[in-house]
């Protein structure tokens, strides 16, 4: 195991499917493969680990689905859609196809925990057996919990409440201080609020992780960018890459 890194400087975001896309780029080409590589006019406006979606491509394997953008190639101007599979598509991608980076809610947390549950053990022992037998059942991705401080006028807090009410699946994104990015599909299950004498108003949230987590390594992250600053109550966030010392794959 490598030396530990500080949790300080970690930034977290929750996608906001109800907000307008933060960025829309025309797709000029796409591979019929797993994973799919998209060709764009310019890839430098995308960031390592971005949560993206494809619209108007006329490819059912892409349209309306959420993906993680990674493995940029600055020379070829391509980006890989993690876990995509377009090998079954037969027609060329539509000329109207767009790659959209989703808008984000800035979740500034005080602490967090990812709780991964062990796979179920299914007892298959019968009277004919001489010892216990069992099967391993499905794994449970578990939950993500975090604590934060509450400002009831903050647009990001209100968006978190909305997410708890509508139960839509969203993507939760963690930008680590060393440039790695973790993305996972979630549903906001519960948002709590508490306060007391000589205390700041505090909140906590429980998110059900609904699928596999994707950890994108920092080798494809552009260096020299800054972490997003404070957000006004009227806007959502589209985070730029986190500052890192890793060598960029392109300029």
C-alpha positions in Angstrom: 0.0 0.0 0.0 1.2 3.5 -0.8 1.6 6.3 1.6 -1.7 7.8 2.7 -3.0 11.1 1.3 -4.9 13.8 3.2 -8.6 13.9 3.0 -8.3 17.7 3.0 -8.8 19.1 -0.5 -11.2 16.4 -1.5 -14.2 17.8 -3.4 -17.5 16.0 -4.0 -20.3 16.6 -6.5 -23.8 15.1 -7.2 -25.1 15.3 -10.8 -28.2 17.4 -11.3 -30.3 15.9 -14.1 -32.9 18.7 -13.8 -30.4 21.5 -14.6 -29.3 22.5 -18.0 -26.0 20.7 -19.2 -22.9 22.5 -18.2 -21.3 21.8 -21.6 -22.5 20.5 -24.9 -20.1 19.3 -27.6 -20.8 18.0 -31.1 -19.7 14.5 -31.8 -18.0 14.1 -35.2 -17.4 10.3 -35.0 -17.8 7.2 -32.8 -16.4 3.7 -32.8 -18.7 0.7 -32.8 -16.8 -1.0 -30.0 -16.7 -1.7 -26.2 -15.8 0.8 -24.9 -16.9 3.4 -27.4 -14.4 6.2 -28.4 -16.0 9.5 -29.4 -14.3 12.0 -31.7 -14.8 15.7 -30.8 -13.6 19.0 -32.3 -11.9 19.6 -29.0 -11.4 17.5 -25.9 -9.6 20.0 -23.7 -12.9 21.4 -22.2 -13.6 17.9 -20.7 -12.1 16.7 -17.4 -10.9 13.4 -16.1 -13.8 11.5 -14.6 -16.5 13.9 -15.9 -20.1 12.6 -15.7 -21.4 12.8 -19.3 -24.4 11.7 -21.4 -25.0 11.4 -25.1 -28.1 12.9 -26.9 -29.5 12.7 -30.4 -27.0 10.1 -31.6 -29.7 7.6 -32.8 -27.7 4.9 -31.0 -29.9 3.2 -28.3 -26.7 2.0 -26.6 -25.7 5.6 -25.9 -28.7 8.0 -25.9 -29.8 9.1 -22.4 -27.3 6.9 -20.5 -24.8 8.3 -18.0 -21.1 7.5 -18.6 -17.7 8.5 -17.2 -15.3 10.3 -19.5 -11.7 9.1 -19.4 -8.6 8.2 -21.4 -8.4 11.4 -23.5 -6.2 11.5 -26.6 -5.4 15.1 -27.5 -3.9 14.2 -30.9 -6.8 12.1 -32.1 -9.3 14.3 -30.1 -11.0 11.2 -28.7 -12.5 10.4 -25.3 -13.5 7.0 -24.0 -16.9 6.4 -22.4 -16.3 4.0 -19.5 -18.3 0.8 -19.6 -20.0 1.7 -22.9 -20.7 -0.9 -25.6 -21.7 0.2 -29.1 -20.6 -2.9 -30.9 -24.2 -3.8 -31.8 -24.8 -0.5 -33.7 -24.8 -0.8 -37.5 -25.6 2.7 -38.8 -23.2 5.6 -38.5 -23.8 7.9 -35.5 -26.2 10.7 -36.3 -24.8 14.1 -37.3 -26.9 15.7 -34.5 -25.2 13.7 -31.8 -24.0 15.7 -28.7 -21.8 14.9 -25.7 -23.1 16.7 -22.7 -21.4 17.2 -19.4 -24.0 17.2 -16.6 -24.4 20.0 -14.2 -23.2 19.3 -10.7 -24.4 20.1 -7.1 -21.4 21.0 -5.0 -21.5 18.8 -1.9 -19.0 20.4 0.6 -18.7 17.7 3.3 -17.2 17.7 6.7 -16.7 13.9 6.7 -17.9 10.9 4.6 -17.9 7.1 4.6 -18.4 4.5 1.9 -20.0 1.4 3.4 -19.6 -1.6 1.2 -21.5 -4.6 2.3 -20.2 -8.2 2.1 -21.7 -10.6 -0.4 -24.5 -12.8 1.0 -23.6 -16.4 2.0 -26.2 -18.9 0.9 -26.4 -22.0 3.0 -26.7 -25.1 0.8 -26.1 -27.8 3.4 -28.3 -30.9 3.2 -28.7 -34.0 5.4 -26.6 -35.9 2.9 -23.5 -33.6 3.4 -20.8 -34.4 5.9 -19.8 -30.7 6.3 -21.3 -27.3 5.7 -21.6 -26.1 2.1 -22.5 -22.7 0.8 -22.7 -20.4 -2.2 -21.7 -16.8 -2.5 -24.6 -14.6 -3.4 -24.8 -11.2 -5.0 -22.6 -8.4 -3.7 -24.2 -5.2 -2.3 -22.5 -1.9 -3.4 -23.7 -0.5 -0.1 -24.2 3.1 0.9 -22.4 6.4 1.0 -23.0 8.7 4.0 -21.7 12.2 4.6 -22.0 15.0 7.1 -22.1 18.7 6.2 -23.1 22.1 7.5 -26.5 23.5 6.5 -27.4 26.9 5.0 -31.1 26.6 4.2 -30.8 29.3 1.5 -28.0 27.5 -0.4 -29.0 26.3 -3.8 -26.9 23.2 -3.5 -28.6 22.2 -0.2 -32.0 22.7 -1.8 -30.9 20.5 -4.7 -29.9 17.8 -2.3 -33.3 17.9 -0.7 -34.9 17.7 -4.2 -32.8 14.7 -5.0 -34.1 13.0 -1.8 -37.6 13.7 -2.9 -37.5 12.6 -6.5 -35.4 9.4 -6.0 -33.8 9.8 -9.4 -30.5 7.9 -10.0 -27.6 10.3 -10.1 -23.8 10.1 -10.2 -21.8 11.0 -7.2 -18.3 12.1 -7.9 -15.3 12.4 -5.6 -12.3 14.4 -6.7 -9.3 13.3 -4.5 -6.5 15.8 -3.8 -4.0 13.7 -5.9 -6.2 13.9 -9.0 -7.9 10.5 -8.9 -11.7 10.6 -9.5 -14.3 8.2 -8.2 -17.7 8.0 -9.7 -20.7 5.9 -8.6 -24.4 5.7 -9.4 -26.5 6.6 -6.4 -30.0 7.4 -5.1 -30.4 9.9 -2.3 -32.3 8.0 0.4 -32.3 10.3 3.4 -31.3 13.9 4.3 -31.3 14.9 8.0 -30.8 18.2 9.8 -29.9 19.0 13.4 -28.9 21.9 15.6 -28.4 23.1 19.2 -27.1 25.7 21.5 -23.6 26.9 20.5 -23.7 24.7 17.4 -23.8 25.3 13.7 -26.8 23.7 11.9 -25.6 20.3 10.7 -26.9 17.9 8.1 -26.3 14.3 7.2 -27.2 12.3 4.1 -27.4 8.6 3.2 -27.1 7.6 -0.5 -27.7 4.1 -1.8 -25.0 3.0 -4.2 -26.8 1.3 -7.1 -24.0 0.0 -9.2 -20.3 -0.4 -9.7 -17.9 2.4 -8.7 -15.4 3.7 -11.3 -12.0 4.9 -10.1 -10.3 7.0 -12.8 -6.6 7.4 -12.3 -4.9 10.9 -12.4 -2.6 10.1 -15.4 -5.1 11.6 -17.8 -5.8 14.7 -15.7 -4.7 18.1 -17.0 -2.4 19.8 -14.6 -2.5 23.4 -13.4 -6.3 23.8 -13.1 -8.0 25.2 -9.9 -10.6 23.8 -7.7 -14.0 25.5 -8.0 -14.7 28.3 -5.6 -17.8 29.2 -3.6 -21.1 28.9 -5.5 -23.8 31.6 -5.4 -27.3 30.5 -4.5 -28.5 30.9 -8.1 -26.1 28.6 -9.9 -25.0 25.0 -10.1 -21.4 23.8 -10.4 -19.4 22.3 -13.2 -16.1 21.5 -11.6 -12.8 21.9 -13.4 -10.1 19.4 -12.8 -8.4 19.3 -9.4 -4.8 20.6 -9.3 -2.3 17.7 -9.5 1.3 17.1 -10.2 0.6 14.2 -12.5 1.9 14.4 -16.0 -0.9 15.4 -18.4 -1.6 13.1 -21.4 -2.2 16.1 -23.6 -2.0 19.9 -23.5 
